[in-house]
Amino acid sequence: MVEFRMPSLGADMEAGTLVEWLVKPGDQVKRGDIVAVVETQKGAIEIEIFEAGRIEQILVDLDTKVPVGTPLARIRTEREAQPAAAAPAAPPPAPPAPSPAPPAVPVRPRAPMVPARPGPAPSAAPPLPAGPGVAGRARASPAARRLAERHGVDLSAITGSGPGGAITHADVAGRLGGITAPPDRKRALGLDLDAMRTAIAAAMARSKREIPHYYLEHQVDVTACEQWLARTNATRAPDNRLLIGALAIRSVALAARRFPAFNGFCRDGKFEPAAAVHVGVAIAIRGGGLAAPALHHADQLPLDQLMTGMRDLVQRMRSGRIRSSEISDPTITVSSLGERGVEALYGIIYPPQVAIVGFGKVVTRPWVVDGAIGPRSVVTITLSADHRVSDGHAGALFLAEIGKQLQEPDKP
């Protein structure tokens, strides 16, 4: 039996509130299944499981805030579920020795049996009424309750699909035909923007206190890159076109694979290079807030798949439903404010990562090419890196590699 515990979803997370169970005792689960939703300062996070087996016991009730590392459920793994090899049968026990007969006791004659007078049969206890929940209140997740309140839905009329009959957000949404109201100004579904700002402030303040940042800037001619994009997108439908943002993420991922000192974590003063390149994509959330979920194995993804993954991350992050693995394991972060007209940005490293790369707006500038001055498309790439792990020389080589990759989008 293994315990499924509250995961750490970032260096700044100490606790989370369990708002929805998506499994119940007896359900079979496999690695990667989403089994619960936990609300943190970063929003509602879908929690994945990394063991295959059967849910034996739910240990934490809905709407309970628990620290990181707290057991949430017990799982009987597939290995434990396999029948054990039959053990050799034990020899049958020897028959007990006969005990001596007890001394004879005189038997008193018994009175004749008189049949009992028939009486009324005992009535069966009346069944308990099936109430909607404790103290007449339907048992529902906070997300389901908020959705029901917005639409005036009577929760007692809904049959819950969660553990113990708890009503989930999906149950209420199904009752509404899958249509949900637009989020209000301060709170998108699963997102507490005030709490998110508090979490961001705490993480950034910690970063500036503990990490000795250094900063570098590099300007790259991306005229050839833009021309390649124009040719590639010319025959594509709008929703299948590539954006320069996908090329930027790919360039950082490939450079991070070549320069592992910028791809990993610094914990307790020691650098731990990451085994894979998971690029965190900084996403602005409407109404305020910021998060950087990971595109896993970004250095191995084809451009089209990278673009699809980027769109999916943005959509789910802004709707407040992101997965725990995407929040907890970025190995390097990419941020861009080019669409906001910013030409250069200098990010703050998100601990325990050791680097963040920034991309500005592509601008037209005079540029010397083959001895002649002409207008060229130029982007400014910046690097904020941890001086405990790397230095300016290594950072310059890393930035140059990003620029090279960006200028060669057609190379595998």
N, C-alpha and C positions, 0 to 999 in steps of 0.2 A: 504494500500500500504506500503510495506516495502522496505528499501534500502539495496542493496547488496554492501558491502564496501570492499575496499582493505584490506585483512587480514594482521596481523602481522605474519611473517614467521620466527620469531626468535627474541631474545632480541636485536640483533645488526641491525635489519632491520628498516630503516626509510622510504624508498620509493621503488617502483617497477615500471617497464615499462610494460604496457599492449601490448603484441605482437600478441595475437590471441584471437578472440571471437569464441566460438564453438556453440553459440546459437544466435538467432536473435529475434526481437520483435514478439510476438505471439507464440513462442515456449513454450510448457509445460515442466516444470522441476520438479524433485523430489529430496528429501534430498539425498545427496551423489553424485549427478550428477556433472561431470566436465564441467564447463561452459566457462572457459577462461584459457589462459596461460599467466603467468606473469614472466618476466625475472628479476631476482635479482642477487646479487653477488654470490649466491649459485647455480645459473643456472636457467633453465626454469622450473617453478613450475606449475603444473596443479592445478587450483583453483576449489575447490568443493563448492557446495551450500548447505545450511542447512535449506532451506525453500521449501515447495512444492507450486507450483502455475504456473503463466504464466508471461513470460517476457513482461513487458509493454513498457519499454524504456531503450535504451542503452545510458549511460551518458558520457562515455569516449571513445574517438577514439583510433584506433590502433596507436602504436608507441608513446604513451603518457606516460610520467613518472609522477606518482602521489604519494603523501605521504600516509602512512598507515592511514586507516580510511576514505579515500575519497570515496564517493558513486560512484559505477561503473555502477549500473543499478537499475531500479525500478521493483519490482515484485508484481503482484496482487496475494495474497495468496488464497488458496482454500477456506478459510473461507470467504474472501471478495467476491469471485466469486459466492458464493451461493446466490440465489435470496432472498432478504429480505422478511420477512412476509408481506403479503398484509395489508396495513393500511385501516381502515374503510373509505369508500367513503365519501367525504365531500358533504354536501347538495348543490344542484345546486344553483347558485346565482339567486337572485330575478331579474326579468326582469326590465330593466331601465324604469323610468317614461318617458312617451312621452314628447318630447320637443316641445315648441310652434312653429308653422309654421313660417318661415321667411316671411318678407313682400314681396308682389308681385313686380317683376322687369319687366319692359317692355322688350320684346324679339325683338332684331333686326333681320330682315330677313337675312338669310345666302345665300351666293353665291352658285350656283350649283357646285357640286363636279365634278372635271375634273380628269379623270384617269391619273395617272402618266405615262410618256413615258417609255417604257421598256428599260433597260440598261443592260450592262454586269453584270453577277452575280459575287459577290465578290469571289476571289480565296481563297481557304483554305491556311492557313499558312503552309509553308513546314515543315515537321517534322525535329526536331533537330537530327543531327547525333549522334549515340550512341558511344561516344568516350570511350577509355579504361580507362580513369580516369582523375583526375584533371590535367590540363596542359598536356594532352596526356600521362600521366604516370599511368599505371595500379595500382589500389589500392590493395595492398597486405601487408601481415604481414612481418616483417623483416625476420623471419625464412623462409617464402616462397620465399622471394626475394633472400636470400642467396643461397637457394637450386637451384633456377632457374638460377642464375648466374653461379654456378658451372657446370651446365649441358647445358648451352646455350639455355635454354627454353624461348620462347617468351611469356611473361605473357599476352599480349593482345589476345593471342589465347586460353586462358583458361577462362572458366566460373567459377567465384568464388562462393563458397557456404557460405561464411561468411556474417555478417550483411552488408546490402547495396551492396551486390555483391563482397565484399572483398575476395581476393584470400588467402586461408590458406595454411599452409605447406602440409596438407593432399591433397589439390587439385593438387599441383605440384607433390607430390609423386605419386598420382594416374595417372597423365599424363606420368610419367616415368615408370609406371608399378609396383609401390611400391618399386623400387630400388633406394636407395640413395647412394651418394658417401661416402666413408669413411671420417671421420673428419680429418682435418689437424692437425698438431702437436700441435698448441697452442690452438685450439678451437674445442672442441667436440660440437655436436649439442646442442645448448642451454646452453653451459657452457663457461663462460669467466674465465679462470683459473687464470689470473692475478687479476681480481676483487675478485675471491674467496679467494685467498691468503690474500688480503687486509682485507676481512671480517673476516677470521679466526684470523688474527693478532689482529684486533680490539677487537674481543670477548675474546681472550685469555689474552690480556693485561688487559682488564677490569676485568676478573676473578681473575687474580693475584693481582690486586689492591684492589678489594673489598671483596674477599672471603678468610677468614683465613683457608687455607688448612691444613689438617693433613694427614699423610700417614701411611699405615700399609701393611704388607706383610705376606702371609700365604702359606706354601708349602703343597700340597695335593698329596697323593698316588692315582693315577688314573689307576693302573694296572687292577683292576676289571672292570672299565669303558671301557677301551680299549678292554678287552676280550669280554664284552657284545656287544660292537659295532661290533667286528669281527664276532661273532655268528649271530647277526641280519643282517649284510650286506652280509653274505655268499650266501644267496639264492636270493639276489636282483640284479636287473640290475644296471649298474653303475650310471645312472641318477636318481635312486631311493634310493641310499644309504645315510645313515645318516653320518654327520660329527660331530666331537667332538665340533665344534663351536655351533651347535644347542643345544647340551647338556649344554654348558656353559651358553647360553642365558636363557635356561629353569631354570637352577640352580639359576641364579641371580634373575629371575622373581619370583620364589617361595620364595626365601629368602627375597626379597623386600616386598612381601605380608605379611610375618611374622614380618618384621621390618620396619614399615611404615616411620620411621624417615629418611630413606634413599631414599624414593620414593615420591618426591614432589618438591616444589618450595619455594625459599626464596625471597619474594618481600617486599620491604620497611622495611627490618629488621624483617619480620614476616614469620614464616614457614607455608606453606599451604600444608598439606598432600594431595596427589593425590587420586582421587576416584577409579582409575584403574591403572594397571601396564602396561605402554607402554615403552618397552625397546628400546632405541636408539641404533642402530647397526652402529658402526664407519666403514665407507667404504672408502677405498683409491681409488681415481679416477686416471686413467692412465694419465700421463703427469703432475701430481701434483694436489693437492686439496684434500679435505676431507669433508665428510658430515656424519651425523648420523641420518637417518630417522628412524621412529618408527615402531616396530612390535607391533601392538595394542593387548591388553589383552594377553600378552605373557604368563602369569601365567595360563591361561585357555586353551591354545592350545595344542593338542596332538603333540608329537614329529615330526611326519611326516608332519603335517600341519605347524609346526614351521620351519622345514627345507625348505618346499616349499616357505613359505613366505620370508625366508632369501634369497633364490636364486632369487626370484622375485625382492626384494628390490635392491640387488646388480646389477642386469641386468638393471633395470630402472634408478637407480642412475647414473650408468656409461654411460647411453645413454642420460642423461640430462633430463629425464621426470619423475618427482616425484610429488606426490600429496601434496597439502598444509597441510592437516591434518597430514601427515607423518613427515613433517619437523617441524611443529609448536608445537607438543604436546608430545615429549618423556619425560618421568618422571624420568628416570635414564639411563645412557649410559654404554655400554659395548664396550671395545676396545681390540683387540688382534693383536700382532705382532709375534705370534709363527711361522707362515709360513715364516717369514723373518729371523728366527733364533734368535730372541731376547728372552732371558729367563725371563726378568721382565720389566715391563713398569709402569711408574707412570704418570697417565693422569692429565690433567688440567680440572677442572669442567667447564661444559658449563652452564653459567647462563641463567635462574634462577634455574637450577637444583642444587642439593645439594650433588651429589655423582657420581663418575665414577669408574667402576671396570675394571681392566686390567688382561688379561691372557697372559702368556708367552708360550714359546715352551715346549712341553712335552719332557723331557730328562730322560735318564736312570741313576739312582744313587744307590749307596749302601743304603739299608734301613733295619731297624730292624723290622722283623715281627715274632711274637710269640717267641721272644728271639733269633732269628737267623738272621744273616745278609745275604741279598740277593739282586740281582738287581731288581729294581722296576721302573715303569714309574711314574715320578713326574712332576707336573706342579706348577708354582708359580703364585698365585693370589694376586693382589694388590688392595688396596682401597685408593682413594683420596676422602676425605669427608669434608664437611663444618663444622667448629668448632662452628659456631653460632647455629647449629641445633643439632649436636651429638658430642660425645666425643670418646676417644680411647677405653673405655670399651665397649660401644655399637658397635663400629666398629669391635672390635675383635669378638664379638658374631655374628655379621652379616657375617663376613668372614668365620667363622666356619660353619655357616649354609649353605653357598654356597658350601663349601667343602663337607659337608655331602650329600647335594643333588647331587653333581657331582659323588659321590661314589655309589649312589643308583639310577642308571638310569632306572631300571625296576620298580621302585615304582611309583604309580600314584600321 
